Amino acid sequence: MRRLVDDAQNHGTGKYYLIQHSAGSGKSETIAWLALRLSSLKNTENERVFNSILVITDRKNLDQQLQETIRGFVQIPGVVTAIKNNKSSKLAQALERGDDIIITTLQTFRFTVEKMNSLQGSKFAVIIDEASNIFTNKYQL
């Protein structure tokens, strides 16, 4: 994970990374730490590398678990925005505001990509739990 963060800091956006975990090895904690680290990451000009960090899950129970894990790591109100019940309007507002960490489910991802593409000049890190090649090829980021 440190190499991923260092590479993002030195080279900016536009790359894909894969972190593999075995069952029960702390994947939620890794996602939480990565999201927190990327949300405060700055380049050599002291500018934020990413406007927002999006954490995407494919199941509602994982969504809730990640929300609790990330909120457990962050004690500052307003850093984590959870989009519940596929509320695309709330997701749009969070992206426009540049909320630090946005957690949502796969069902809203098509809208997420469309909204991200409409926000010219904004840069996003997208952390996808259980990502597959089919998924990443299906959506153009």
N, CA, C and O atoms as CSV, one atom per row, in Angstrom:
chain,resi,resn,atom,element,x,y,z
A,1,MET,N,N,0.824,-1.183,0.000
A,1,MET,CA,C,0.000,0.000,0.000
A,1,MET,C,C,0.876,1.257,0.000
A,1,MET,O,O,0.525,2.244,-0.647
A,2,ARG,N,N,1.988,1.241,0.700
A,2,ARG,CA,C,2.862,2.420,0.732
A,2,ARG,C,C,3.403,2.744,-0.650
A,2,ARG,O,O,3.507,3.914,-1.018
A,3,ARG,N,N,3.752,1.712,-1.423
A,3,ARG,CA,C,4.253,1.956,-2.780
A,3,ARG,C,C,3.164,2.578,-3.647
A,3,ARG,O,O,3.450,3.454,-4.462
A,4,LEU,N,N,1.923,2.136,-3.481
A,4,LEU,CA,C,0.801,2.698,-4.234
A,4,LEU,C,C,0.653,4.185,-3.908
A,4,LEU,O,O,0.537,5.010,-4.813
A,5,VAL,N,N,0.657,4.522,-2.639
A,5,VAL,CA,C,0.503,5.920,-2.217
A,5,VAL,C,C,1.678,6.757,-2.723
A,5,VAL,O,O,1.475,7.867,-3.216
A,6,ASP,N,N,2.897,6.243,-2.607
A,6,ASP,CA,C,4.072,6.970,-3.107
A,6,ASP,C,C,3.975,7.206,-4.607
A,6,ASP,O,O,4.281,8.298,-5.087
A,7,ASP,N,N,3.549,6.188,-5.347
A,7,ASP,CA,C,3.430,6.329,-6.799
A,7,ASP,C,C,2.366,7.372,-7.161
A,7,ASP,O,O,2.578,8.185,-8.061
A,8,ALA,N,N,1.237,7.353,-6.473
A,8,ALA,CA,C,0.180,8.341,-6.724
A,8,ALA,C,C,0.669,9.745,-6.388
A,8,ALA,O,O,0.333,10.703,-7.084
A,9,GLN,N,N,1.449,9.870,-5.340
A,9,GLN,CA,C,1.971,11.180,-4.957
A,9,GLN,C,C,2.963,11.691,-6.003
A,9,GLN,O,O,2.961,12.876,-6.333
A,10,ASN,N,N,3.800,10.811,-6.517
A,10,ASN,CA,C,4.833,11.217,-7.469
A,10,ASN,C,C,4.335,11.357,-8.906
A,10,ASN,O,O,4.845,12.185,-9.660
A,11,HIS,N,N,3.329,10.542,-9.294
A,11,HIS,CA,C,2.905,10.519,-10.688
A,11,HIS,C,C,1.464,10.985,-10.917
A,11,HIS,O,O,1.035,11.119,-12.063
A,12,GLY,N,N,0.724,11.231,-9.851
A,12,GLY,CA,C,-0.638,11.740,-9.996
A,12,GLY,C,C,-1.649,10.668,-10.368
A,12,GLY,O,O,-1.500,9.497,-10.019
A,13,THR,N,N,-2.665,11.088,-11.074
A,13,THR,CA,C,-3.815,10.239,-11.358
A,13,THR,C,C,-3.642,9.470,-12.665
A,13,THR,O,O,-2.684,9.677,-13.410
A,14,GLY,N,N,-4.601,8.576,-12.921
A,14,GLY,CA,C,-4.661,7.886,-14.204
A,14,GLY,C,C,-4.107,6.483,-14.222
A,14,GLY,O,O,-3.977,5.896,-15.296
A,15,LYS,N,N,-3.777,5.926,-13.087
A,15,LYS,CA,C,-3.231,4.574,-13.038
A,15,LYS,C,C,-4.199,3.633,-12.322
A,15,LYS,O,O,-5.073,4.061,-11.568
A,16,TYR,N,N,-4.013,2.348,-12.580
A,16,TYR,CA,C,-4.776,1.302,-11.915
A,16,TYR,C,C,-3.824,0.505,-11.031
A,16,TYR,O,O,-2.685,0.237,-11.412
A,17,TYR,N,N,-4.300,0.130,-9.854
A,17,TYR,CA,C,-3.516,-0.677,-8.931
A,17,TYR,C,C,-4.386,-1.828,-8.440
A,17,TYR,O,O,-5.613,-1.731,-8.430
A,18,LEU,N,N,-3.750,-2.899,-8.039
A,18,LEU,CA,C,-4.466,-4.044,-7.483
A,18,LEU,C,C,-3.825,-4.419,-6.161
A,18,LEU,O,O,-2.611,-4.606,-6.074
A,19,ILE,N,N,-4.648,-4.525,-5.141
A,19,ILE,CA,C,-4.202,-5.030,-3.841
A,19,ILE,C,C,-4.980,-6.303,-3.594
A,19,ILE,O,O,-6.211,-6.292,-3.568
A,20,GLN,N,N,-4.268,-7.396,-3.414
A,20,GLN,CA,C,-4.925,-8.681,-3.183
A,20,GLN,C,C,-4.902,-9.014,-1.700
A,20,GLN,O,O,-3.928,-8.746,-0.997
A,21,HIS,N,N,-6.001,-9.606,-1.243
A,21,HIS,CA,C,-6.135,-10.027,0.148
A,21,HIS,C,C,-6.714,-11.425,0.189
A,21,HIS,O,O,-7.541,-11.789,-0.648
A,22,SER,N,N,-6.284,-12.197,1.151
A,22,SER,CA,C,-6.938,-13.485,1.385
A,22,SER,C,C,-8.074,-13.247,2.382
A,22,SER,O,O,-8.114,-12.222,3.063
A,23,ALA,N,N,-8.980,-14.195,2.455
A,23,ALA,CA,C,-10.138,-14.057,3.343
A,23,ALA,C,C,-9.677,-13.863,4.798
A,23,ALA,O,O,-8.790,-14.560,5.289
A,24,GLY,N,N,-10.305,-12.902,5.457
A,24,GLY,CA,C,-10.030,-12.670,6.869
A,24,GLY,C,C,-8.715,-11.978,7.163
A,24,GLY,O,O,-8.244,-12.017,8.299
A,25,SER,N,N,-8.107,-11.343,6.164
A,25,SER,CA,C,-6.788,-10.738,6.379
A,25,SER,C,C,-6.830,-9.226,6.575
A,25,SER,O,O,-5.787,-8.574,6.517
A,26,GLY,N,N,-7.995,-8.664,6.802
A,26,GLY,CA,C,-8.079,-7.238,7.096
A,26,GLY,C,C,-8.296,-6.343,5.895
A,26,GLY,O,O,-7.786,-5.224,5.856
A,27,LYS,N,N,-9.048,-6.821,4.914
A,27,LYS,CA,C,-9.297,-6.037,3.697
A,27,LYS,C,C,-10.005,-4.717,4.025
A,27,LYS,O,O,-9.645,-3.678,3.473
A,28,SER,N,N,-10.985,-4.743,4.898
A,28,SER,CA,C,-11.704,-3.506,5.239
A,28,SER,C,C,-10.770,-2.472,5.855
A,28,SER,O,O,-10.877,-1.281,5.563
A,29,GLU,N,N,-9.854,-2.929,6.706
A,29,GLU,CA,C,-8.895,-2.011,7.312
A,29,GLU,C,C,-7.946,-1.441,6.258
A,29,GLU,O,O,-7.604,-0.259,6.305
A,30,THR,N,N,-7.519,-2.274,5.309
A,30,THR,CA,C,-6.647,-1.790,4.235
A,30,THR,C,C,-7.360,-0.735,3.405
A,30,THR,O,O,-6.781,0.301,3.080
A,31,ILE,N,N,-8.627,-0.999,3.060
A,31,ILE,CA,C,-9.401,-0.025,2.286
A,31,ILE,C,C,-9.550,1.272,3.080
A,31,ILE,O,O,-9.410,2.358,2.519
A,32,ALA,N,N,-9.832,1.170,4.371
A,32,ALA,CA,C,-9.996,2.363,5.207
A,32,ALA,C,C,-8.703,3.176,5.265
A,32,ALA,O,O,-8.727,4.390,5.060
A,33,TRP,N,N,-7.585,2.525,5.541
A,33,TRP,CA,C,-6.305,3.230,5.621
A,33,TRP,C,C,-5.938,3.851,4.280
A,33,TRP,O,O,-5.457,4.983,4.229
A,34,LEU,N,N,-6.162,3.114,3.192
A,34,LEU,CA,C,-5.851,3.643,1.872
A,34,LEU,C,C,-6.707,4.871,1.559
A,34,LEU,O,O,-6.189,5.879,1.079
A,35,ALA,N,N,-7.998,4.796,1.822
A,35,ALA,CA,C,-8.892,5.934,1.578
A,35,ALA,C,C,-8.457,7.152,2.399
A,35,ALA,O,O,-8.427,8.271,1.886
A,36,LEU,N,N,-8.127,6.935,3.652
A,36,LEU,CA,C,-7.696,8.051,4.499
A,36,LEU,C,C,-6.385,8.655,4.010
A,36,LEU,O,O,-6.234,9.875,3.953
A,37,ARG,N,N,-5.457,7.805,3.666
A,37,ARG,CA,C,-4.152,8.296,3.200
A,37,ARG,C,C,-4.291,9.062,1.883
A,37,ARG,O,O,-3.700,10.129,1.718
A,38,LEU,N,N,-5.066,8.522,0.955
A,38,LEU,CA,C,-5.244,9.193,-0.328
A,38,LEU,C,C,-6.005,10.508,-0.188
A,38,LEU,O,O,-5.773,11.442,-0.955
A,39,SER,N,N,-6.909,10.589,0.783
A,39,SER,CA,C,-7.702,11.815,0.954
A,39,SER,C,C,-6.849,12.992,1.413
A,39,SER,O,O,-7.226,14.144,1.197
A,40,SER,N,N,-5.719,12.728,2.036
A,40,SER,CA,C,-4.851,13.812,2.495
A,40,SER,C,C,-3.557,13.906,1.694
A,40,SER,O,O,-2.668,14.684,2.040
A,41,LEU,N,N,-3.448,13.126,0.634
A,41,LEU,CA,C,-2.223,13.068,-0.155
A,41,LEU,C,C,-2.007,14.364,-0.940
A,41,LEU,O,O,-2.918,14.857,-1.604
A,42,LYS,N,N,-0.800,14.903,-0.856
A,42,LYS,CA,C,-0.460,16.130,-1.577
A,42,LYS,C,C,0.762,15.889,-2.455
A,42,LYS,O,O,1.626,15.073,-2.137
A,43,ASN,N,N,0.813,16.617,-3.563
A,43,ASN,CA,C,1.949,16.493,-4.477
A,43,ASN,C,C,3.084,17.411,-4.022
A,43,ASN,O,O,3.011,18.011,-2.950
A,44,THR,N,N,4.132,17.517,-4.840
A,44,THR,CA,C,5.295,18.325,-4.467
A,44,THR,C,C,4.978,19.822,-4.401
A,44,THR,O,O,5.719,20.580,-3.774
A,45,GLU,N,N,3.889,20.254,-5.037
A,45,GLU,CA,C,3.464,21.657,-4.968
A,45,GLU,C,C,2.490,21.891,-3.814
A,45,GLU,O,O,1.882,22.956,-3.715
A,46,ASN,N,N,2.346,20.894,-2.947
A,46,ASN,CA,C,1.467,20.936,-1.773
A,46,ASN,C,C,-0.015,21.062,-2.144
A,46,ASN,O,O,-0.801,21.642,-1.395
A,47,GLU,N,N,-0.391,20.506,-3.321
A,47,GLU,CA,C,-1.790,20.477,-3.762
A,47,GLU,C,C,-2.325,19.064,-3.567
A,47,GLU,O,O,-1.594,18.084,-3.703
A,48,ARG,N,N,-3.610,18.978,-3.246
A,48,ARG,CA,C,-4.212,17.653,-3.107
A,48,ARG,C,C,-4.142,16.915,-4.431
A,48,ARG,O,O,-4.433,17.477,-5.487
A,49,VAL,N,N,-3.753,15.648,-4.362
A,49,VAL,CA,C,-3.673,14.817,-5.566
A,49,VAL,C,C,-5.073,14.468,-6.042
A,49,VAL,O,O,-5.326,14.448,-7.246
A,50,PHE,N,N,-5.993,14.191,-5.114
A,50,PHE,CA,C,-7.359,13.785,-5.447
A,50,PHE,C,C,-8.353,14.725,-4.773
A,50,PHE,O,O,-8.193,15.080,-3.605
A,51,ASN,N,N,-9.392,15.127,-5.528
A,51,ASN,CA,C,-10.458,15.934,-4.933
A,51,ASN,C,C,-11.297,15.103,-3.978
A,51,ASN,O,O,-11.670,15.574,-2.903
A,52,SER,N,N,-11.596,13.864,-4.368
A,52,SER,CA,C,-12.403,12.967,-3.544
A,52,SER,C,C,-11.909,11.540,-3.730
A,52,SER,O,O,-11.334,11.185,-4.759
A,53,ILE,N,N,-12.151,10.743,-2.710
A,53,ILE,CA,C,-11.872,9.313,-2.759
A,53,ILE,C,C,-13.225,8.616,-2.731
A,53,ILE,O,O,-14.032,8.849,-1.831
A,54,LEU,N,N,-13.474,7.754,-3.729
A,54,LEU,CA,C,-14.727,7.005,-3.766
A,54,LEU,C,C,-14.444,5.556,-3.395
A,54,LEU,O,O,-13.540,4.927,-3.945
A,55,VAL,N,N,-15.216,5.041,-2.469
A,55,VAL,CA,C,-15.120,3.636,-2.085
A,55,VAL,C,C,-16.409,2.980,-2.552
A,55,VAL,O,O,-17.502,3.331,-2.108
A,56,ILE,N,N,-16.258,2.013,-3.464
A,56,ILE,CA,C,-17.399,1.356,-4.093
A,56,ILE,C,C,-17.438,-0.105,-3.640
A,56,ILE,O,O,-16.433,-0.812,-3.707
A,57,THR,N,N,-18.613,-0.546,-3.178
A,57,THR,CA,C,-18.797,-1.947,-2.800
A,57,THR,C,C,-19.954,-2.534,-3.600
A,57,THR,O,O,-20.790,-1.804,-4.132
A,58,ASP,N,N,-19.988,-3.847,-3.675
A,58,ASP,CA,C,-21.048,-4.476,-4.463
A,58,ASP,C,C,-22.166,-5.053,-3.611
A,58,ASP,O,O,-23.155,-5.552,-4.146
A,59,ARG,N,N,-22.024,-4.992,-2.312
A,59,ARG,CA,C,-23.067,-5.526,-1.437
A,59,ARG,C,C,-23.319,-4.565,-0.291
A,59,ARG,O,O,-22.390,-3.962,0.247
A,60,LYS,N,N,-24.574,-4.430,0.073
A,60,LYS,CA,C,-24.952,-3.459,1.105
A,60,LYS,C,C,-24.343,-3.787,2.462
A,60,LYS,O,O,-24.009,-2.877,3.221
A,61,ASN,N,N,-24.191,-5.083,2.783
A,61,ASN,CA,C,-23.601,-5.409,4.085
A,61,ASN,C,C,-22.122,-5.006,4.129
A,61,ASN,O,O,-21.635,-4.573,5.174
A,62,LEU,N,N,-21.404,-5.143,3.009
A,62,LEU,CA,C,-20.020,-4.678,2.953
A,62,LEU,C,C,-19.968,-3.163,3.005
A,62,LEU,O,O,-19.067,-2.595,3.621
A,63,ASP,N,N,-20.921,-2.505,2.367
A,63,ASP,CA,C,-20.996,-1.055,2.394
A,63,ASP,C,C,-21.094,-0.568,3.836
A,63,ASP,O,O,-20.365,0.341,4.234
A,64,GLN,N,N,-21.968,-1.151,4.604
A,64,GLN,CA,C,-22.137,-0.769,6.008
A,64,GLN,C,C,-20.871,-1.068,6.806
A,64,GLN,O,O,-20.450,-0.256,7.629
A,65,GLN,N,N,-20.268,-2.222,6.568
A,65,GLN,CA,C,-19.044,-2.595,7.281
A,65,GLN,C,C,-17.913,-1.610,6.979
A,65,GLN,O,O,-17.197,-1.194,7.890
A,66,LEU,N,N,-17.747,-1.237,5.716
A,66,LEU,CA,C,-16.699,-0.279,5.356
A,66,LEU,C,C,-16.977,1.101,5.941
A,66,LEU,O,O,-16.054,1.785,6.384
A,67,GLN,N,N,-18.232,1.510,5.945
A,67,GLN,CA,C,-18.579,2.796,6.554
A,67,GLN,C,C,-18.155,2.816,8.014
A,67,GLN,O,O,-17.532,3.772,8.476
A,68,GLU,N,N,-18.494,1.760,8.734
A,68,GLU,CA,C,-18.150,1.687,10.160
A,68,GLU,C,C,-16.641,1.645,10.360
A,68,GLU,O,O,-16.117,2.301,11.260
A,69,THR,N,N,-15.944,0.886,9.533
A,69,THR,CA,C,-14.486,0.780,9.665
A,69,THR,C,C,-13.819,2.124,9.389
A,69,THR,O,O,-12.975,2.567,10.167
A,70,ILE,N,N,-14.187,2.768,8.297
A,70,ILE,CA,C,-13.566,4.051,7.954
A,70,ILE,C,C,-13.921,5.108,8.986
A,70,ILE,O,O,-13.059,5.889,9.390
A,71,ARG,N,N,-15.163,5.146,9.414
A,71,ARG,CA,C,-15.549,6.121,10.447
A,71,ARG,C,C,-14.825,5.853,11.759
A,71,ARG,O,O,-14.548,6.783,12.517
A,72,GLY,N,N,-14.515,4.584,12.032
A,72,GLY,CA,C,-13.749,4.256,13.231
A,72,GLY,C,C,-12.337,4.803,13.182
A,72,GLY,O,O,-11.753,5.100,14.225
A,73,PHE,N,N,-11.778,4.940,11.991
A,73,PHE,CA,C,-10.429,5.467,11.817
A,73,PHE,C,C,-10.425,6.992,11.808
A,73,PHE,O,O,-9.428,7.611,12.179
A,74,VAL,N,N,-11.522,7.594,11.392
A,74,VAL,CA,C,-11.612,9.049,11.266
A,74,VAL,C,C,-12.507,9.570,12.379
A,74,VAL,O,O,-13.664,9.167,12.497
A,75,GLN,N,N,-11.971,10.455,13.182
A,75,GLN,CA,C,-12.759,11.011,14.281
A,75,GLN,C,C,-13.225,12.433,13.979
A,75,GLN,O,O,-13.728,13.126,14.864
A,76,ILE,N,N,-13.057,12.868,12.729
A,76,ILE,CA,C,-13.437,14.230,12.340
A,76,ILE,C,C,-14.766,14.175,11.589
A,76,ILE,O,O,-14.844,13.526,10.546
A,77,PRO,N,N,-15.808,14.833,12.083
A,77,PRO,CA,C,-17.089,14.836,11.390
A,77,PRO,C,C,-16.976,15.443,9.992
A,77,PRO,O,O,-16.237,16.406,9.784
A,78,GLY,N,N,-17.711,14.875,9.040
A,78,GLY,CA,C,-17.761,15.418,7.695
A,78,GLY,C,C,-16.718,14.880,6.736
A,78,GLY,O,O,-16.770,15.195,5.547
A,79,VAL,N,N,-15.771,14.078,7.207
A,79,VAL,CA,C,-14.736,13.537,6.319
A,79,VAL,C,C,-15.300,12.408,5.473
A,79,VAL,O,O,-14.919,12.250,4.314
A,80,VAL,N,N,-16.211,11.615,6.049
A,80,VAL,CA,C,-16.785,10.463,5.354
A,80,VAL,C,C,-18.243,10.756,5.017
A,80,VAL,O,O,-19.035,11.101,5.893
A,81,THR,N,N,-18.589,10.613,3.732
A,81,THR,CA,C,-19.962,10.768,3.276
A,81,THR,C,C,-20.445,9.425,2.786
A,81,THR,O,O,-19.881,8.866,1.846
A,82,ALA,N,N,-21.482,8.899,3.409
A,82,ALA,CA,C,-22.058,7.620,2.984
A,82,ALA,C,C,-23.318,7.899,2.180
A,82,ALA,O,O,-24.226,8.590,2.641
A,83,ILE,N,N,-23.357,7.352,0.971
A,83,ILE,CA,C,-24.534,7.507,0.118
A,83,ILE,C,C,-25.339,6.232,0.261
A,83,ILE,O,O,-24.904,5.162,-0.165
A,84,LYS,N,N,-26.511,6.343,0.861
A,84,LYS,CA,C,-27.344,5.176,1.120
A,84,LYS,C,C,-28.542,5.141,0.184
A,84,LYS,O,O,-29.003,6.171,-0.307
A,85,ASN,N,N,-29.024,3.955,-0.046
A,85,ASN,CA,C,-30.247,3.736,-0.823
A,85,ASN,C,C,-30.172,4.297,-2.245
A,85,ASN,O,O,-31.168,4.793,-2.771
A,86,ASN,N,N,-29.003,4.220,-2.858
A,86,ASN,CA,C,-28.826,4.620,-4.262
A,86,ASN,C,C,-29.320,6.038,-4.549
A,86,ASN,O,O,-29.969,6.267,-5.570
A,87,LYS,N,N,-29.031,6.964,-3.690
A,87,LYS,CA,C,-29.462,8.355,-3.852
A,87,LYS,C,C,-28.485,9.108,-4.749
A,87,LYS,O,O,-27.496,9.666,-4.273
A,88,SER,N,N,-28.770,9.118,-6.044
A,88,SER,CA,C,-27.851,9.745,-6.988
A,88,SER,C,C,-27.742,11.249,-6.779
A,88,SER,O,O,-26.695,11.829,-7.070
A,89,SER,N,N,-28.791,11.895,-6.285
A,89,SER,CA,C,-28.715,13.347,-6.053
A,89,SER,C,C,-27.738,13.657,-4.925
A,89,SER,O,O,-26.993,14.633,-5.008
A,90,LYS,N,N,-27.730,12.845,-3.877
A,90,LYS,CA,C,-26.782,13.048,-2.775
A,90,LYS,C,C,-25.355,12.760,-3.236
A,90,LYS,O,O,-24.409,13.437,-2.833
A,91,LEU,N,N,-25.218,11.754,-4.077
A,91,LEU,CA,C,-23.904,11.434,-4.630
A,91,LEU,C,C,-23.394,12.587,-5.483
A,91,LEU,O,O,-22.224,12.956,-5.380
A,92,ALA,N,N,-24.245,13.158,-6.316
A,92,ALA,CA,C,-23.856,14.290,-7.157
A,92,ALA,C,C,-23.389,15.467,-6.300
A,92,ALA,O,O,-22.377,16.097,-6.606
A,93,GLN,N,N,-24.120,15.758,-5.236
A,93,GLN,CA,C,-23.749,16.860,-4.351
A,93,GLN,C,C,-22.405,16.597,-3.686
A,93,GLN,O,O,-21.578,17.503,-3.582
A,94,ALA,N,N,-22.179,15.371,-3.238
A,94,ALA,CA,C,-20.916,15.030,-2.578
A,94,ALA,C,C,-19.742,15.173,-3.541
A,94,ALA,O,O,-18.681,15.667,-3.157
A,95,LEU,N,N,-19.924,14.746,-4.786
A,95,LEU,CA,C,-18.866,14.877,-5.791
A,95,LEU,C,C,-18.603,16.345,-6.124
A,95,LEU,O,O,-17.450,16.757,-6.247
A,96,GLU,N,N,-19.664,17.130,-6.268
A,96,GLU,CA,C,-19.515,18.552,-6.584
A,96,GLU,C,C,-18.826,19.307,-5.457
A,96,GLU,O,O,-18.016,20.198,-5.711
A,97,ARG,N,N,-19.140,18.957,-4.211
A,97,ARG,CA,C,-18.517,19.608,-3.059
A,97,ARG,C,C,-17.065,19.188,-2.890
A,97,ARG,O,O,-16.272,19.901,-2.274
A,98,GLY,N,N,-16.719,18.024,-3.440
A,98,GLY,CA,C,-15.380,17.493,-3.233
A,98,GLY,C,C,-15.228,16.874,-1.855
A,98,GLY,O,O,-14.170,16.979,-1.234
A,99,ASP,N,N,-16.300,16.219,-1.370
A,99,ASP,CA,C,-16.206,15.546,-0.072
A,99,ASP,C,C,-15.002,14.615,-0.067
A,99,ASP,O,O,-14.684,14.003,-1.086
A,100,ASP,N,N,-14.338,14.507,1.063
A,100,ASP,CA,C,-13.081,13.760,1.144
A,100,ASP,C,C,-13.237,12.294,0.760
A,100,ASP,O,O,-12.598,11.830,-0.184
A,101,ILE,N,N,-14.078,11.567,1.477
A,101,ILE,CA,C,-14.275,10.138,1.228
A,101,ILE,C,C,-15.762,9.887,1.050
A,101,ILE,O,O,-16.568,10.213,1.922
A,102,ILE,N,N,-16.118,9.305,-0.089
A,102,ILE,CA,C,-17.510,9.028,-0.417
A,102,ILE,C,C,-17.655,7.516,-0.551
A,102,ILE,O,O,-16.942,6.881,-1.327
A,103,ILE,N,N,-18.581,6.948,0.209
A,103,ILE,CA,C,-18.803,5.505,0.184
A,103,ILE,C,C,-20.170,5.237,-0.429
A,103,ILE,O,O,-21.174,5.800,0.007
A,104,THR,N,N,-20.206,4.383,-1.436
A,104,THR,CA,C,-21.465,4.062,-2.090
A,104,THR,C,C,-21.409,2.646,-2.656
A,104,THR,O,O,-20.375,1.981,-2.596
A,105,THR,N,N,-22.520,2.204,-3.197
A,105,THR,CA,C,-22.593,0.842,-3.725
A,105,THR,C,C,-22.446,0.838,-5.243
A,105,THR,O,O,-22.564,1.871,-5.901
A,106,LEU,N,N,-22.192,-0.329,-5.768
A,106,LEU,CA,C,-21.995,-0.537,-7.196
A,106,LEU,C,C,-23.205,-0.085,-8.009
A,106,LEU,O,O,-23.049,0.335,-9.156
A,107,GLN,N,N,-24.400,-0.161,-7.441
A,107,GLN,CA,C,-25.615,0.198,-8.157
A,107,GLN,C,C,-25.603,1.657,-8.605
A,107,GLN,O,O,-26.254,1.997,-9.593
A,108,THR,N,N,-24.879,2.523,-7.904
A,108,THR,CA,C,-24.816,3.937,-8.280
A,108,THR,C,C,-23.589,4.255,-9.133
A,108,THR,O,O,-23.374,5.408,-9.507
A,109,PHE,N,N,-22.783,3.234,-9.441
A,109,PHE,CA,C,-21.503,3.526,-10.080
A,109,PHE,C,C,-21.644,4.095,-11.485
A,109,PHE,O,O,-20.862,4.966,-11.865
A,110,ARG,N,N,-22.602,3.640,-12.259
A,110,ARG,CA,C,-22.792,4.197,-13.607
A,110,ARG,C,C,-23.030,5.701,-13.507
A,110,ARG,O,O,-22.429,6.476,-14.251
A,111,PHE,N,N,-23.901,6.115,-12.595
A,111,PHE,CA,C,-24.145,7.539,-12.385
A,111,PHE,C,C,-22.877,8.224,-11.889
A,111,PHE,O,O,-22.578,9.345,-12.299
A,112,THR,N,N,-22.134,7.564,-11.015
A,112,THR,CA,C,-20.905,8.132,-10.470
A,112,THR,C,C,-19.923,8.471,-11.582
A,112,THR,O,O,-19.356,9.564,-11.598
A,113,VAL,N,N,-19.718,7.545,-12.508
A,113,VAL,CA,C,-18.792,7.771,-13.611
A,113,VAL,C,C,-19.257,8.942,-14.470
A,113,VAL,O,O,-18.450,9.790,-14.852
A,114,GLU,N,N,-20.542,8.994,-14.774
A,114,GLU,CA,C,-21.076,10.100,-15.575
A,114,GLU,C,C,-20.838,11.437,-14.876
A,114,GLU,O,O,-20.424,12.407,-15.511
A,115,LYS,N,N,-21.098,11.489,-13.577
A,115,LYS,CA,C,-20.922,12.735,-12.821
A,115,LYS,C,C,-19.445,13.109,-12.729
A,115,LYS,O,O,-19.094,14.281,-12.868
A,116,MET,N,N,-18.578,12.125,-12.497
A,116,MET,CA,C,-17.144,12.396,-12.423
A,116,MET,C,C,-16.645,12.983,-13.739
A,116,MET,O,O,-15.853,13.926,-13.741
A,117,ASN,N,N,-17.104,12.430,-14.852
A,117,ASN,CA,C,-16.682,12.919,-16.166
A,117,ASN,C,C,-17.164,14.345,-16.436
A,117,ASN,O,O,-16.541,15.068,-17.214
A,118,SER,N,N,-18.259,14.756,-15.806
A,118,SER,CA,C,-18.788,16.101,-16.029
A,118,SER,C,C,-18.076,17.160,-15.185
A,118,SER,O,O,-18.223,18.353,-15.447
A,119,LEU,N,N,-17.319,16.747,-14.191
A,119,LEU,CA,C,-16.635,17.693,-13.308
A,119,LEU,C,C,-15.217,17.937,-13.821
A,119,LEU,O,O,-14.256,17.336,-13.341
A,120,GLN,N,N,-15.107,18.818,-14.792
A,120,GLN,CA,C,-13.825,19.115,-15.428
A,120,GLN,C,C,-12.802,19.598,-14.402
A,120,GLN,O,O,-13.097,20.443,-13.556
A,121,GLY,N,N,-11.608,19.049,-14.495
A,121,GLY,CA,C,-10.520,19.459,-13.609
A,121,GLY,C,C,-10.474,18.745,-12.281
A,121,GLY,O,O,-9.492,18.875,-11.550
A,122,SER,N,N,-11.507,17.995,-11.946
A,122,SER,CA,C,-11.505,17.253,-10.686
A,122,SER,C,C,-10.810,15.914,-10.881
A,122,SER,O,O,-10.873,15.312,-11.954
A,123,LYS,N,N,-10.147,15.460,-9.823
A,123,LYS,CA,C,-9.425,14.188,-9.869
A,123,LYS,C,C,-9.924,13.303,-8.734
A,123,LYS,O,O,-10.096,13.750,-7.600
A,124,PHE,N,N,-10.149,12.044,-9.068
A,124,PHE,CA,C,-10.734,11.113,-8.109
A,124,PHE,C,C,-9.891,9.854,-7.998
A,124,PHE,O,O,-9.301,9.389,-8.974
A,125,ALA,N,N,-9.849,9.318,-6.798
A,125,ALA,CA,C,-9.337,7.967,-6.578
A,125,ALA,C,C,-10.565,7.098,-6.352
A,125,ALA,O,O,-11.452,7.462,-5.579
A,126,VAL,N,N,-10.621,5.962,-7.017
A,126,VAL,CA,C,-11.756,5.046,-6.876
A,126,VAL,C,C,-11.219,3.733,-6.334
A,126,VAL,O,O,-10.407,3.066,-6.975
A,127,ILE,N,N,-11.679,3.375,-5.155
A,127,ILE,CA,C,-11.307,2.109,-4.530
A,127,ILE,C,C,-12.504,1.194,-4.659
A,127,ILE,O,O,-13.572,1.476,-4.115
A,128,ILE,N,N,-12.329,0.100,-5.375
A,128,ILE,CA,C,-13.444,-0.808,-5.635
A,128,ILE,C,C,-13.182,-2.116,-4.910
A,128,ILE,O,O,-12.185,-2.790,-5.168
A,129,ASP,N,N,-14.071,-2.468,-4.011
A,129,ASP,CA,C,-13.978,-3.728,-3.299
A,129,ASP,C,C,-14.425,-4.852,-4.230
A,129,ASP,O,O,-15.491,-4.768,-4.839
A,130,GLU,N,N,-13.620,-5.894,-4.341
A,130,GLU,CA,C,-13.947,-7.055,-5.179
A,130,GLU,C,C,-14.027,-6.697,-6.654
A,130,GLU,O,O,-14.892,-7.211,-7.362
A,131,ALA,N,N,-13.149,-5.833,-7.130
A,131,ALA,CA,C,-13.149,-5.434,-8.540
A,131,ALA,C,C,-12.735,-6.605,-9.428
A,131,ALA,O,O,-11.965,-7.472,-9.014
A,132,SER,N,N,-13.250,-6.617,-10.635
A,132,SER,CA,C,-12.874,-7.658,-11.597
A,132,SER,C,C,-12.511,-6.997,-12.920
A,132,SER,O,O,-12.849,-5.835,-13.146
A,133,ASN,N,N,-11.833,-7.721,-13.787
A,133,ASN,CA,C,-11.470,-7.182,-15.098
A,133,ASN,C,C,-12.701,-6.810,-15.899
A,133,ASN,O,O,-12.689,-5.816,-16.625
A,134,ILE,N,N,-13.763,-7.592,-15.780
A,134,ILE,CA,C,-14.994,-7.285,-16.505
A,134,ILE,C,C,-15.522,-5.933,-16.071
A,134,ILE,O,O,-15.953,-5.130,-16.899
A,135,PHE,N,N,-15.490,-5.686,-14.786
A,135,PHE,CA,C,-16.010,-4.429,-14.258
A,135,PHE,C,C,-15.174,-3.252,-14.740
A,135,PHE,O,O,-15.724,-2.268,-15.234
A,136,THR,N,N,-13.857,-3.338,-14.605
A,136,THR,CA,C,-13.017,-2.202,-14.970
A,136,THR,C,C,-13.026,-1.950,-16.472
A,136,THR,O,O,-12.850,-0.808,-16.896
A,137,ASN,N,N,-13.223,-2.965,-17.277
A,137,ASN,CA,C,-13.313,-2.748,-18.714
A,137,ASN,C,C,-14.669,-2.217,-19.135
A,137,ASN,O,O,-14.785,-1.591,-20.189
A,138,LYS,N,N,-15.689,-2.452,-18.339
A,138,LYS,CA,C,-17.034,-2.036,-18.675
A,138,LYS,C,C,-17.212,-0.521,-18.558
A,138,LYS,O,O,-17.965,0.078,-19.326
A,139,TYR,N,N,-16.534,0.084,-17.616
A,139,TYR,CA,C,-16.672,1.518,-17.367
A,139,TYR,C,C,-15.372,2.218,-17.731
A,139,TYR,O,O,-14.295,1.799,-17.308
A,140,GLN,N,N,-15.470,3.262,-18.498
A,140,GLN,CA,C,-14.293,4.042,-18.868
A,140,GLN,C,C,-14.068,5.127,-17.814
A,140,GLN,O,O,-14.889,6.031,-17.663
A,141,LEU,N,N,-12.972,5.034,-17.099
A,141,LEU,CA,C,-12.667,6.021,-16.056
A,141,LEU,C,C,-11.720,7.069,-16.585
A,141,LEU,O,O,-11.345,7.987,-15.855
